[in-house]
Amino acid sequence: LADLGATVELTAECCVQVFGRPPKSAKKMAEQIATIGHERCTLSSDYGWSKIVPRPAPGLKEFLERLWEVGVSEEQLNRMVAAKPAELLGIG
C-alpha cells in the first residue's frame, strides 16, 4: 500500500499484550519501519481507550524510546511522529 502512495500508521498499542494477542517487539517494529520506509510511516499511541494500556502521552514516549534504543534515529522518529502527520493534515 505504501508503494501506491498510502501512509502506514504504526501504533504503540501493537507492542502491548492486549486481547490475548502477543505484543510485537520494538525490534520487529523497527524492521517494519525499515521495510516500509520511515518517510511513508506515521507513529501514534492508540492509547487512552482502556485501563489495560498506558495513558496516551507516556505510552507514546515509551514507544519512541524503545524504537530509538533499537536503532531508529531521532530524525526518523521526528519525521514519523511530527513532520509526516503535520504534512498529512496540511499544517506542516
Secondary structure, 3 states (H helix, E strand, C coil): CHHHCCCEEEEHHHHCCECCECCCCHHHHHHHHHHHCHHHEEEECCCCCCCCCCCHHHHHHHHHHHHHHCCCCHHHHHHHHHHHHHHHHCCC
